[in-house]
Amino acid sequence: MLKEPVKIILRRFRDRTLESGLLIIAVALGIGAFTAGLSLIMNTAEFSNEIMRSPEYKELVISTRSEADEMETPVIEKLVQETAVLTSADLDAAELAPDVEWAYIQNNSRLHLVTADSNNFGPPEGMEPSEGENVMRRMQISEEEIAAAEADSSIIIADFDEISGYEVTPGFFNSWDITAAAGSLFSESDLTGTDNLIVLGDSLAELLAGDDMDKSELLGKKLLSREGYQTIIGILDSVSDSYDQKFFSPYKDQTSGLSGFRRMFMDTQLRFAVNDPEYLDSTAALLGDWFETQFGEDQVIISNPRAEAEQLIARNTGISLLILFLSAAGFFIALVNVSNILMSRVLRMKKNVGILMALGASKKSISNLFLTEALVLAVSGAVAGALLAVPLSSYMESAAGIEAGSWVYISIGAVIAAAMTTLFGLIPSRQFMKIDPAQAMRSAS
């Protein structure tokens, strides 16, 4: 008897192709929306937990106000110092905050590399020749110097013009738990030395090494730049895309030439990492008192990236919950409508059911008949809905700033939705479960 119900269901789908097709489309749309909404909220939660575990959100950032008109309150003129200038000495503020685990500086930096076919020996774009003869002398590289560098195996001449990175103090590597895959990191003595030292991110090292050498062979070599020769002392373990493509050089308070010139336009930022995010607010209060004592009121800004991230996460979570609620409501409405349509289809099958029962079909066989139809509808709709949910979920996650969301949640959502569709598809069949054979024969007559 199991073969006969399958034949009946296939005939029903074949005889009512348009109706069956619309049913599958309705289920697919409902499942697609629900699955995309579920995937969005799950990926939002996972992404939020991931970024909040980042060391970046366990630290406070101290920076100066660049212009007086940007301040919330007017600047009080001081006889000794009119503008706050942050240096590595101000990291000593960490001694007054017991919950600070690491204190460091991380300033954006950039190196202008000299390539073999470079014919531009002047300053970078945007810098006028009159902006410092010492700066110009350090940036001018003659063709003879390039030729001599090409012949020296200890000098690296890159194939690209520029690399970006950071000027840091050693606490940066400790805070981010970054280690060297080869060579070494900076020490405190490197902050006051005269040598130009750099540590390369993993991806940048591979790019500089090219196909001709192993990246570890870069250690000890000098990278030719218009800021001078940069000695490579270390290569980092892979951390993240944002750091693997960067270089790192020691931060120096007292510099001359180009570095000093660049720092005139660079706002040094101090970063204080706490051992527990719960203490960020109390630590911010302690640091605020210290810097107010040093520089005066409203001379520095203390920002809490974690608080900003939490606000963004709360917003994204709220939007995701709203989308999930609307998609779940739409899916439920679709299920109710599908159930009603199946009810009318069941009523039209009453004669067939009566004949099957008169011929000796058991209630289990009749139940399998409707279960088969519900499963065909649920599986077809789930497959189509999952395919629809993939681009829909990707678009919503991209709009929320979530990268590379897991497709596992789409699969889980499709399975859940298919089970619910099957359940709603079986509801109409319950009216036949109590029909006895005599009633079924009268219905068939």
VODREN-237767 format. One record per residue: x, y, z of N, C-alpha, C in turn; residue in three letters. Coordinates in steps of 0.1 Angstrom, whole numbers, plus 5000, padded with zeros to 4 digits. Last residue first. Example, Ala and Ser with C-alpha at 12.3 -4.5 7.8 and 13.67 -1.06 7.14 Angstrom:
<nodes>
512849785071513749895071512950005079SER513249435078512349555078513249675078ALA
</nodes>
This chain:
<nodes>
480750704975479650674967479050794960SER482650784993483150744980481950724970ALA481250815016481850935010482350904996SER480650555021479550645018480050775012ARG483250465027482550415015481350505011MET483750605051484650635039483950575026ALA481950505067481850645064482650675051GLN482950245069481650265064481450415059ALA485650285080485450235066484050265060PRO485750595099485650445098485350405083ASP487850855107486850805097486850655097ILE489950965121488850905128487750855120LYS491651075103492250975111491150905119MET490851295088490551165083490951045092PHE491651515101490251495101489851355095GLN494451525098493951475111492451445110ARG495251655076495051515075494351455087SER495851925082494651895075494251745075PRO498451885095497351925103496051895095ILE500651835078499951725084498651755091LEU501652085073501152015062500351895066GLY502752165097501552235092500852155081PHE504951985096503951975107502652045103LEU506352075074505851935074504751925084THR507052325082506252315071505552175070THR508752255103507552335106506552325095MET510852135089510052055099508752125102ALA511652355073511152235067510352155076ALA512752515093511552565086510852445078ALA514852365102513852395111512552435104ILE516352355078515852225084514752255094VAL516952625074516152555064515552425070ALA518552685097517252745095516352675085GLY520752525091519952495103518552555102ILE521652655068521252515068520352475080SER522252905078521252885068520752745067ILE524252845096522952885101521852885091TYR526352785079525752675087524352715092VAL527452995067526352935060525652825068TRP528653275086528653125084527353085077SER529853575070528953505079528853355076GLY531853765061531953615060531153545070ALA531154045082531953985071531953835072GLU528854285088529354155092529954085080ILE527554525083529054535086529554395090GLY524954525075525254535090526754535093ALA525254475048524654605053524954635067ALA526154215050527054315045526554455049SER523854095059524954095067526054195063GLU522154135037521754185050522954195059MET523553985017523254125015522954195029TYR523453725028524753795025524553945024SER520753675028521453685041522753755039SER520253675000519553765009520253785022LEU521953464990522253604987521453704996PRO520653245007522053275006522353415002VAL517953225004518453285016519853325015ALA517553084980517153224981517753294993LEU518452834989519152904978518753054977LEU516452795008517852805012518652875001ALA514152764992514252875002515752895006GLY514652534977514552664970514752784980ALA514752354999515852364990515852504983VAL512152395011513352425019514652445010ALA510352324990510352464995511652495003GLY511052044989511152134977511252284981SER510451975015511751955010512052044998VAL507652035017508652095026510052085021ALA506451884996506252024997507352095005LEU507251625004507551674991507551824991VAL505951615030507451615029507951665015LEU503251625024503851735032505351735030ALA503051395009502751525002503351635010GLU503651205029504451215016504251345010THR501651255047502951275051503851295039LEU499451155033499551295035500951345040PHE500150885033499750945021499951105022LEU500550815059501750815051501450895038ASN497850805067498750905072499950925064SER497050585053496450715049497350825054ILE498650395066498850415052498250545047SER497450415091498850445090499150475075LYS494950325087495050465090496550505089LYS495050095058495050125073495250275075SER493049985032494150065036494050105051ALA490849835022491649785033492849865038GLY489249945005490049835000490949785010LEU488250155019487350045016488049925011ALA490450325019490050265032489150145029MET490450394992491650324998491250255011LEU487950524990488250404982489350324988ILE488350735007487350645010487550515002GLY490450874994490650815007489650715011VAL489050954971490150864970490450794983ASN487151124983486651014976487850904975LYS488851324994487951245003487551114996LYS490251504981490751374981489951274989MET489151744986488951694972489451554971ARG490151785011488751765010488451704996LEU492851825005492451705013491051675011VAL492752074993493151964985492751834992ARG491952225015490952215004491452094995SER494252195031492952145036491952125024MET496152325016496252175017494852115022LEU495252575021495152525007495252375007ILE495752595048494352615043494252555029ASN498552565048497752465055496252475050SER499252795035499552665029498752565035VAL498452985054497852985041498052855033ASN500152915075498752905077498052905063VAL502652965063502352825067500852815069LEU502553245059502653155047502253015051ALA502553325085501353355077501353265065ILE505053235092503953175099502653205091PHE506653405076506653255074505453185080PHE506053655087505653625073505653475070GLY507153615112505653635111505253605097ALA509853575105509153465112507553485111ALA510253835095510453715086509753595092SER509853995118509054015106509153895096LEU511853885135510453885139509553895127PHE514153935120513853795123512353785127LEU514154215120514054145108513653995110ILE514354255148513254305141513054235128LEU516954145152515754085159514454135152LEU518454325137518454185134517254115140SER518154565151517654555137517554405133ILE519354485175517954525175517354515161GLY521954435167521154325173519654365172THR522754685158522654575148521854465154ASN522654825183521854865172521654755162ARG524454685198523054685203522154735191ALA526754735183526254595184524854595188ILE527055005187526854955173526254815174LEU527455005215526355075209526055025195GLN529854855216528654805222527354875217GLU531555035203531254905197530054845203ALA531655235222531155265208530755135201GLU532855095243531455155245530855185231ALA535255025232534354925235532954985237ARG536755265228536255195216535155085220PRO536655545245536455405249535855325237ASN538855815248537755745241537755605245SER539656115260539755975264538555905258ILE541456395249540256315248540556175252ILE542856685265542956545259541656485259VAL542056925276543256925266543356785260GLN540156955296539756945282540856955272ASP542357125319541057065316540757065301GLU545857025319544757115321543457055316GLY547956855319547856945307546657045309PHE548156715343549356745335549156855325GLN545556695353546656755362547856795353THR544456565333543956695336544956765344GLU545756325334546056405323545456545325PHE544656225359546056235357546356335346TRP541856215354542456305365543856325363ASP541856025334541356155331541856255341GLY542655795347543555855337543155995334LEU540455755363541755775369542755845359LEU538455725344538355825354539655855360ALA539255495330539155615323539155735333ALA538955305351540355335346540355475338THR536255295352536955345364538455385360SER535655195326535155325331535955385343ASP537054945325537355055316536855185321LEU536554725340537254835347537554945337TYR535454535324534654585334535254705341GLU537454425308536754535303535754605313PRO540554355324539054315324538254435319ASP542954465320542854315321541454265320ASN543354725296542954675309542854525309VAL545554935279544754805278544554755292ALA545855235266545955175279545055055279PHE547655435243546655325245546955255258ARG547955755229548355665239547255555241LEU548755895198547755835206548355735216GLN549756195183550156075190549056025199THR548856315154548456325167548756195174ASP550956465130550456335136550056355150MET552356665120551056655116550356525121PHE554856635132554156765134552656755130MET555756395122555056395135554356525138ARG557056465099555756405098554956405111ARG559356585110558456665102557056595101PHE560456365123560056475131559056565123GLY561056215100560156155110559556265119SER562756385085561456355080560556305091LEU564756535110564456515096563056475094GLY564656365142564956475133564556445119SER563056305174563556265161563956385153THR562056195203562956285198563556245185GLN560355965205559856105209560756205202ASP559655695184560655775190560155915193LYS558555365180558155505182559355575190TYR559955135157559855185171559455335171PRO557555005132558855065136558755125150SER556154765112556154825125557554875128PHE553954725083555254725090555154795103PHE551154515072551854635077553254615081LYS549654295067550154375055550854495059GLN548854195091549754115083550354195071ASP546954365101548254375106549254295098TYR544554305088544854445091546354465095SER544454025087544754095075545154245078ASP546253905116545053935109545354015097SER548653745121547753795131546353815125VAL551353535117550153585111549153625122SER554353655133553353545130552153605124ASP556553895118555553855127554853725123LEU560053925117558853895109557853835118ILE562754165122561754055126560654045116GLY564454355113564854275124563954165128ILE565554535086564454445090565054355101ILE566254875085566854745088565754655093THR565955105060565155045071565654905073GLN567455395049567455255049566755205062TYR565155675042566455615046566355465046GLY562855765031563155805045564455745050GLU562755635008563155775007563255835021ARG564255315012563155405012563655545011SER565254985011565555115006564355205005LEU565854775038564854815028565154965024LEU568454555045567954685046567054725034LYS568554245064568654325052568054455054LYS567854115087569154175086569354255074GLY565653895070566253935083567653995081LEU564953775047564853925048565553975060LEU564753505049566053565044566053715044GLU562153455056563153455067564453515062SER560953425031560753555038561753565050LYS563153295006562253275017562153405025ASP563153424972563753394985562753364995MET561753464948563153434947563853394961ASP559253554949559453414946560853364947ASP559053794976558753744963558953594961GLY559653944998560553834995560353784981ALA557554124999558854174997559854064993LEU555453945004555454024992556754084989LEU556153825028556053745017556053825004GLU555954055044557253995043557253905030ALA553254115043554154205037555554145035LEU552253895057551853905043552854005036SER553353935083553553815076553353825061ASP554954255089553854165090554054045081GLY558254335100557254315089556154225093LEU559854585118559354455118558254435108VAL562654805115561254775112561054625114ILE564755075124564454935125562954915121LEU567255295120565855275115565555125115ASN569155395149568955305137567455305133ASP569355535172569355605160569155525148THR567255465202568455445193568255525180GLY565055475217565955585218567155575209THR563755245212563055365212563855485212LEU565455035218565255075204564555205202ASP565254985245566355065240566255105226SER562954835246562854965251564055055246GLU562854635216563054655230562954805234SER560854475190561554585196561854575211PHE561454125181560654245182561454355188LEU563353915158562953965171562054085170SER563353625137563953745142563453785156GLY560053495130561453495128562053625132ALA557653535142557953405136559353385133ALA557053705172557853695160557953555155ALA553653765184555053715185555753715172THR551253935201551853915189553253875191ILE549254025220549853885221550453845207ASP548554275222547854195211548354055211TRP550254355243548754375244548054285234SER552754315232552254235244550754245245ASN552954495211553054345209552554265220PHE552754735226551754695216551754545213PHE554954765242553654725248552654685238GLY556954885226556954735228555654685234PRO555355125205556255095216556054945219THR555255205170554755145182555755145193VAL554055315140555155345149554555295163GLU552855115113552655185126553955205133TYR552055135078552355065090552055145103GLY552355095043551855165054552055075067SER554455155014553855065024553455145036ILE555055224980554655264993554155155002GLU555755124954556255254959555955284973ASP557254804946556054894948556555014955PHE559354634946558654654933557454754934ASP562254734966560854674964560354704950ALA565254624973564654724965563254674961ILE567354565000566054524993565454644986ILE570654475004569654585003568554534995ILE572654295003572054315017570954425016SER573654284978572654184982572054204995SER574054544957574354504971573254404975ASP573254644933574354554933574654494947ALA571254814940570854694932571954594932GLU572755024952571854944960571454814953ALA573955134929574755074939573954984948ALA571655234917572455134910573355064920ALA570855424936569955314932570755194926ILE572955594935572755524947571855404945GLU572655694909573955624912573655544925GLU570355834911570355714902571555634905GLU569755944945570255954931570255824924SER567156044964567955924961568455934946ILE565856254988566456244975567356124974GLN565256255015564256185006564856174991MET567056385029566856245032566056175022ARG566856645017568156565016567956415019ARG564356725026564556695011565856615010MET564756755053563756655048564056625034VAL566556965052566956845058566056725054ASN564957175042566057115034566556985039GLU561557225041562657175050563757115041GLY559657295023559257255036560357185044GLU560157364997560557465007560257415021SER558957164981560457164983560857254994PRO555957044996556657134988558157134991GLU554056754994555056825002555856914993MET552256634976551756714987552756784996GLY554056344970553056434966552456504978GLU557456334984556156274981555156384977PRO560256494968559456464979558156404975PRO562156344941561756454949560856404961GLY562756154922563656164934563356284943PHE561455944901560956054909561856064922ASN561855724888562555844883562055964890ASN562355384895561855504900562655624893SER562955124889562755214878562155344882ASP563355014915564455014905564255104894ALA561955234940561955114932563055124921THR561855324973562455354961562555224952VAL558855394993559955304988560555354975LEU557855555019557855575005559155504999HIS555955445047557255455040557155465025LEU554055565074554155525060555555535055ARG551855525103553155555096553155515082SER549955585132550055545118551355595112ASN550955475164550755585155550755535140ASN550655365194550455315181550055425171GLN552055305226551655405215551555325202ILE550855155257551655165245551255275236TYR550454945284550355085279551255095268ALA548654685300549654725290549354865286TRP546854685322547854565320548954605310GLU545354865346545954875333547054765332VAL544354865371543754765362544354775348ASP545555075385546054935388545454835379PRO546855365376545655285373545955135374ALA549255475379548255515388546955445386LEU550755375358551155335372550155375382GLU549855495335549455355338549755315353ALA551255725332549955735338549455595342ALA553455675316553655655331552255665338ASP552955755292552555625295552655585309LEU554255995289552855995294552355865297ASP556555935275556655955289555255955296ALA555855935249555855805255556055815271SER553656215246554856145243554856015251THR551456475235551656345242552956275237LEU550956795242551756715233552056585240VAL548557045245549056925250549856845239ALA549257395244548757275237549357145243THR550457575260549157605255548457485248GLU552257605289552057515278550557545273GLN552657835306553757745303553457665290VAL550257975308551458045306552657955301LEU547257885291548257855302549557925298LYS543857945286545257965282546157945294GLU541457705283541957805292543457825289ILE539157655257540457625262540957735271VAL535657595261536757685257538057635264PRO534357265256534457385264535657465260THR534657085236533257105241533257235250GLU536657175207536457135221535057165226MET537057265183536557135183536257085198GLU538357505185536957505181536257375181ASP541057435189540257475200538757475197ALA542157125175541857265174540857305185GLU542956865185543756935175543457085174SER543256725215542356795207543156885197ARG545056405218544856555221543756605211THR544056085232544556175221544356315225SER543955765243544155895248544755975236ILE541855495246542655565236542755715241VAL541655185264541255325263542255395254LEU540754845257541654945259541055085258GLU539454635247539854625261540754735265LYS539154625221538054665229538254645243TYR541554525211541154665207540054715216GLU541554255215542254345225541954495223PRO538354105210539654165204540254255215SER535954025218537153955224538454015219ARG534254165203534454205217535554135224MET534354025179535054155180535254205194ILE532953785187534353785182535053915183GLU530453875194531253805204532753805200ASN529553975169529754065181530654005191SER529553735154530453845150530653945162PHE527453605167528853545167529853645163GLU525253775164525753745177527153685177ALA525153775136525353905143525853875157THR524553515130525853565126526253695133ASN522053505142523053425147524453475143MET520653695126520753715141521853635147ILE520953585100521453725103521653735118LEU519653345101521153345099521753485103SER517053425105517753345116519253355114LEU516653565081516553635093517253565105GLY516953345063517853465062517853545075ALA514853185071516253135072517253255072THR512653355065512853305078514353265080PHE512953375037512953495045513253455060ALA512853105029513953195025514053315034GLY510353025038511452965043512753045041ILE508653195021508653195036509853145043GLY509453114996509653245000509653265015LEU508852834997510152874995510453024999ALA506052845000506852785010508252835009VAL505352964975505053034988505852974999ALA506352774958506952904957506652974970ILE504752554964506152544966506852684967ILE502252664956502452624969503952614973LEU502752704929502552814937502652784952LEU502852424921504052514919503852644928GLY500252344927501352284934502652374933SER498852494908498552514922499752454931GLU499952404884500052544888499852564903LEU499452124885500852174884500952324889THR497551914891497452054896498852114896ARG498451674881497151724876496951874880ASP500851644895500851654880499551714875ARG500151634921501051734917501051754902PHE498451404919497951534924498851644920ARG500251204911499151244902498551384906ARG501851194934502451234921501351284911LEU499951094952500551224954501151284941ILE499450844941498350934942498951084943ILE501950724943501350744930500250844930LYS502050714971503050794963502550824949VAL499950534977499950674981500950764974PRO501050294964499850364959499750504964GLU503150204979503450264965502250334960LYS502150115003503050235003503250294989LEU500849885000500050005000500950135000MET
</nodes>
